[in-house]
Amino acid sequence: MLSTQTRIGIVGGGTTGLYLTILLKSRGFDVSLFERAPKPRVDGCGILMIASGLQALSLYDTELSNEIIQAGIKVSRYEFCNLKGDIAFSNSAAETEAATGFPAVVVHREDIAKALLRRINLENLYFDHSLESVESNNDKVTAKFRNGQSWEGDLLIGTDGLNSKVRSFVEPEIQPSYLGDIVWRGIMPNNHTFSEGDFVVYMRAHGVYANAFNIGQNRCHWGFFIEREQAEDEKGLPAPQNTQIPPEEFAKLPDVMRQTIEMTPQENIVCRYSYDINPMQRIVADRVIILGDAAHAKSPSRAQGMSSGLEDAVVFANYLTSSATVDEALATFEKERLPIIHELQLTSREMSQKTGRTKKLQTVK
């Protein structure tokens, strides 16, 4: 069993990094979490937290998973509509809940982040630490930050998302791959349209699709996806320079979605290009490992992004606790998790290629 004196650095204060910090600190490890933002990141929009994510949280504390369930709305039905607004088919969420013991929940990302932050001693969380470089040799890792600070320890974990700086140390050739969509997401603060428990999807057709769901407290989350090629001078950018929704694409939506988007305050809307990454052949290099979106950012089509990162945290914490050495934990985790996350990446991208897309995305390699 590893010594609890093992010094562990985690780069990236999103949900995976926060949860991993909680798990490792609860098992006695010396953990430091570094976040590039100047304060905790609790911004964002609505999240569909599927049963596997809640199950992963419950493995630390059932009170934590229950807190997330109480903060959001349990999904009772998935409703799939055409762009005229007519229901094509619907699926009940009851079968999945009965099989797993956990519901799917729609919840604001802020509620998840705050629940995790309440369980962390802020003395272990270092803000305004943007990673500059990583060195790993002689069983030690050194991380240097742009603010002039540095950290040295036994293991460095990158949970720093799609544009991971830690990933560039592990596999420098892996870069985000454009999924072909511009995405607008928003929170409409006066929901009068979408019923509690309904997750509504306007299926992809004519190059667009959308979704909407009630996240409680009279709020509605919505997402609008437009298929669009990137201009050469925008490739790799997080968002288009022009973030206005094109009128000709907006007109394809049913009235209820257009009205919901029009009623949303501009400050509640974010616009991004949609990216994933190709499956990696390794997620470990020396004493450095990447987890969550840093290792397997994927299309949102299977709603596995946050949940698979939380599962990473549980599985890796278990291996660190039970292994004789850090290297054993790293090797065993990589061998077990790579096939699982590759399958999630593959099926997520394949699903995003289907119905209504006018051009095929590149094949996962």
C-alpha positions in Angstrom: 0.0 0.0 0.0 1.3 3.5 -0.9 2.5 5.7 1.8 0.1 8.6 2.6 3.2 10.8 2.5 3.0 10.5 -1.3 2.8 14.0 -2.6 0.3 14.4 -5.4 -0.4 17.5 -7.5 -3.6 17.9 -9.5 -3.8 20.5 -12.3 -7.3 21.6 -13.1 -10.1 22.6 -10.7 -13.1 21.3 -12.7 -15.4 18.6 -11.4 -12.9 15.7 -12.0 -10.1 17.5 -10.2 -12.3 18.6 -7.3 -13.7 15.1 -6.8 -10.3 13.5 -7.0 -8.9 15.9 -4.5 -11.7 15.0 -2.1 -11.2 11.2 -2.6 -7.4 11.4 -2.1 -7.5 13.7 0.9 -10.0 11.4 2.6 -7.5 8.6 2.2 -4.7 10.6 3.8 -2.6 11.6 0.8 -0.8 15.0 0.6 -2.7 16.7 -2.2 -2.4 20.1 -3.8 -4.9 21.2 -6.4 -3.8 24.0 -8.9 -6.4 26.0 -10.8 -5.5 28.7 -13.3 -8.6 30.8 -12.6 -8.3 33.4 -9.8 -11.3 31.9 -7.9 -13.4 28.8 -7.9 -15.0 28.0 -11.2 -18.8 27.6 -10.6 -20.0 29.1 -13.9 -21.6 27.0 -16.7 -25.0 25.9 -17.8 -27.2 22.9 -17.3 -25.9 19.3 -17.0 -27.5 16.0 -17.6 -25.9 13.9 -14.8 -26.6 10.3 -15.7 -26.8 7.5 -13.2 -23.2 6.4 -13.5 -22.0 9.9 -12.4 -24.3 9.9 -9.4 -23.2 6.4 -8.5 -19.5 7.5 -8.7 -20.3 10.4 -6.3 -22.1 8.1 -3.9 -19.0 5.9 -3.5 -17.5 8.7 -1.5 -20.6 9.8 0.4 -24.3 9.1 -0.3 -25.0 12.6 1.1 -23.0 14.1 -1.8 -25.0 12.3 -4.5 -28.3 13.1 -2.7 -27.3 16.7 -2.5 -26.9 16.8 -6.3 -30.2 15.0 -6.8 -32.0 17.5 -4.5 -30.4 20.5 -6.3 -31.7 19.4 -9.7 -34.7 17.7 -11.3 -35.0 13.9 -11.8 -35.5 13.0 -15.5 -38.7 11.0 -16.0 -38.9 11.1 -19.8 -36.7 11.7 -22.8 -38.8 13.3 -25.5 -37.6 13.3 -29.1 -39.2 15.8 -31.4 -38.9 16.8 -35.0 -38.1 20.4 -36.0 -41.8 21.1 -36.3 -42.1 20.4 -32.6 -44.1 17.1 -33.0 -43.1 14.2 -30.8 -41.5 11.4 -32.8 -41.0 9.1 -29.8 -40.3 9.2 -26.1 -38.4 6.9 -23.6 -39.1 6.5 -19.9 -36.1 7.0 -17.5 -37.7 4.6 -15.0 -36.1 1.4 -16.4 -32.5 2.8 -16.0 -33.2 4.1 -12.5 -34.7 0.7 -11.5 -31.6 -1.1 -12.9 -29.0 1.2 -11.3 -30.6 2.5 -8.2 -29.8 6.0 -9.4 -31.8 8.5 -11.5 -30.6 10.8 -14.2 -30.7 14.4 -13.0 -30.7 17.7 -14.8 -28.9 20.2 -12.7 -27.0 23.5 -13.0 -23.2 22.9 -13.1 -22.9 25.6 -10.4 -24.7 23.4 -7.9 -22.3 20.4 -8.6 -19.2 22.6 -8.3 -20.4 24.2 -5.0 -21.2 20.8 -3.5 -17.7 19.6 -4.3 -16.0 22.8 -3.1 -17.8 22.5 0.3 -16.0 19.3 0.9 -12.5 20.7 0.2 -10.2 22.5 2.6 -9.3 25.6 0.6 -5.7 25.4 2.0 -5.2 22.6 -0.5 -6.5 24.7 -3.4 -4.2 27.1 -5.2 -5.8 29.6 -7.5 -4.1 31.7 -10.2 -1.7 28.8 -11.0 -1.6 28.5 -14.8 0.7 25.6 -15.7 3.8 26.5 -17.8 5.9 23.3 -17.9 6.3 19.8 -16.5 9.4 17.8 -15.8 9.5 14.2 -14.6 12.6 12.2 -13.7 14.0 10.1 -10.9 10.5 9.3 -9.6 9.9 13.0 -9.0 7.7 15.5 -10.9 8.2 19.3 -11.1 5.4 21.6 -12.3 6.2 25.2 -13.0 3.5 27.9 -13.2 3.3 31.2 -15.0 3.1 33.1 -11.7 6.7 32.0 -10.9 5.6 29.3 -8.4 6.7 25.7 -8.7 5.7 22.4 -7.1 7.6 19.1 -6.7 6.1 15.8 -5.7 5.7 12.1 -6.5 2.8 12.2 -9.0 1.2 14.9 -11.2 -2.4 14.4 -12.4 -3.8 16.5 -15.2 -7.6 17.1 -15.0 -7.3 20.4 -17.0 -9.9 19.7 -19.7 -10.1 19.8 -23.5 -7.1 22.1 -23.9 -5.0 20.3 -21.3 -1.5 21.6 -20.8 -0.6 18.4 -19.0 -1.7 16.4 -22.0 1.0 18.1 -24.1 3.6 16.4 -21.9 2.0 13.0 -22.2 1.1 13.0 -25.9 2.0 16.3 -27.5 0.5 15.3 -30.9 -3.0 15.0 -29.6 -5.0 18.2 -30.3 -8.8 18.9 -30.1 -10.7 17.7 -33.2 -13.6 19.9 -34.5 -16.9 18.1 -34.3 -18.5 20.2 -37.0 -20.9 22.3 -34.8 -21.2 25.7 -33.3 -23.0 25.4 -30.0 -25.0 28.0 -28.1 -26.1 27.2 -24.6 -28.1 29.3 -22.2 -30.1 29.6 -19.0 -33.6 31.2 -19.4 -34.5 32.4 -15.9 -38.3 32.4 -16.3 -39.3 29.0 -17.6 -42.9 28.7 -18.5 -42.6 26.1 -21.2 -40.7 22.9 -20.3 -42.2 20.6 -17.7 -40.2 19.2 -14.8 -38.7 15.8 -15.6 -38.9 16.1 -19.4 -35.6 16.1 -21.3 -36.6 17.4 -24.7 -34.5 16.9 -27.8 -35.2 18.4 -31.2 -33.6 15.8 -33.4 -30.8 16.8 -35.9 -32.1 17.7 -39.4 -31.2 20.2 -42.0 -27.9 20.8 -40.2 -29.3 21.8 -36.8 -30.6 20.3 -33.6 -31.5 21.5 -30.1 -32.4 20.4 -26.6 -34.1 22.0 -23.5 -34.9 20.9 -20.0 -36.2 22.4 -16.7 -33.4 22.5 -14.1 -35.5 23.8 -11.3 -35.9 27.2 -9.5 -38.0 28.3 -12.6 -34.9 28.0 -14.9 -34.6 26.3 -18.2 -31.4 25.2 -19.9 -31.3 25.0 -23.7 -28.7 24.1 -26.3 -28.7 24.9 -30.0 -26.3 23.2 -32.4 -25.5 24.4 -36.0 -23.4 22.4 -38.4 -20.8 24.7 -39.8 -17.3 24.4 -41.3 -14.6 26.4 -39.6 -12.9 29.2 -41.4 -9.2 28.7 -41.8 -8.4 31.6 -39.5 -10.7 30.2 -36.8 -9.4 26.6 -36.6 -8.5 25.7 -33.1 -10.3 28.7 -31.6 -12.7 28.0 -28.7 -15.4 30.1 -30.3 -16.3 31.8 -33.5 -15.5 35.5 -33.8 -19.1 36.2 -34.7 -21.3 34.6 -32.0 -24.6 35.8 -33.3 -27.1 33.0 -34.2 -27.6 33.0 -38.0 -31.3 34.0 -38.7 -31.7 31.4 -41.4 -30.7 28.6 -39.0 -32.6 30.0 -36.1 -35.8 30.0 -38.3 -35.5 26.2 -38.6 -36.4 25.8 -34.9 -40.0 25.3 -33.6 -41.6 28.4 -32.1 -41.2 27.2 -28.5 -37.4 27.0 -28.9 -37.1 30.3 -30.7 -39.1 32.0 -28.0 -37.1 30.4 -25.2 -33.8 31.6 -26.8 -35.1 35.1 -27.5 -36.2 35.5 -23.9 -32.8 34.5 -22.5 -30.7 37.4 -21.3 -27.6 37.8 -23.4 -25.3 37.5 -20.4 -26.8 34.0 -19.8 -25.7 32.7 -23.2 -22.4 31.2 -24.2 -21.2 30.2 -27.7 -18.5 27.7 -28.4 -17.1 25.4 -31.1 -17.7 21.8 -30.3 -14.5 19.6 -30.0 -13.5 16.2 -29.0 -10.1 14.4 -29.1 -9.0 11.2 -30.8 -8.4 8.2 -28.6 -5.0 8.2 -27.1 -2.7 5.2 -27.0 -1.4 6.2 -23.6 -2.5 8.5 -20.8 0.6 8.0 -18.6 4.1 9.3 -19.1 6.6 8.7 -16.3 4.9 10.0 -13.1 2.3 12.0 -15.0 -1.3 11.0 -15.8 -4.3 12.7 -17.4 -7.9 12.0 -16.5 -11.3 13.3 -17.5 -11.7 15.5 -20.6 -7.9 15.9 -20.7 -7.7 12.2 -21.6 -10.9 11.6 -23.4 -12.9 14.7 -24.3 -15.9 13.5 -26.3 -19.0 14.5 -28.1 -21.9 15.3 -25.7 -24.2 12.8 -27.6 -24.0 10.2 -24.8 -23.9 12.7 -21.9 -20.8 10.9 -20.6 -18.4 13.9 -20.2 -18.7 14.7 -16.6 -19.8 11.3 -15.4 -16.8 9.5 -17.0 -14.4 12.0 -15.4 -16.0 11.3 -11.9 -15.6 7.5 -12.6 -11.9 8.1 -13.5 -11.4 9.7 -10.1 -13.0 6.8 -8.2 -11.1 4.1 -10.1 -7.8 5.9 -9.9 -8.1 6.7 -6.2 -8.8 3.0 -5.5 -5.7 1.9 -7.4 -3.5 4.5 -5.6 -4.9 3.2 -2.3 -4.4 -0.5 -3.0 -1.2 -0.5 -5.1 2.3 -1.1 -3.7 3.9 1.7 -5.8 2.8 4.7 -7.8 4.1 3.1 -11.0 1.9 0.0 -10.3 -1.2 2.2 -9.8 -0.5 4.1 -13.0 0.1 1.0 -15.2 -3.0 -0.9 -13.8 -5.3 2.1 -14.2 -4.2 2.8 -17.8 -4.6 -0.9 -18.8 -8.2 -1.0 -17.3 -9.5 2.4 -18.3 -8.2 2.9 -21.8 -10.6 0.3 -23.5 -13.5 1.8 -21.6 -12.9 5.4 -22.5 -12.0 4.5 -26.1 -15.4 2.9 -26.4 -17.1 6.0 -25.0 -15.2 8.2 -27.4 -15.9 6.0 -30.4 -19.7 5.6 -29.8 -20.1 9.3 -28.8 -18.6 10.5 -32.0 -20.4 7.9 -34.1 -23.8 9.0 -32.6 -23.0 12.7 -33.4 -22.5 11.6 -37.1 -26.0 10.3 -37.5 -29.4 11.7 -38.5 -29.5 15.0 -40.2 -25.8 15.8 -40.6 -25.0 17.0 -44.1 -21.3 16.0 -43.9 -19.6 13.1 -42.2 -17.1 13.8 -39.5 -13.7 12.2 -39.6 -13.5 8.6 -38.5 -12.1 8.0 -35.0 -8.6 6.5 -35.4 
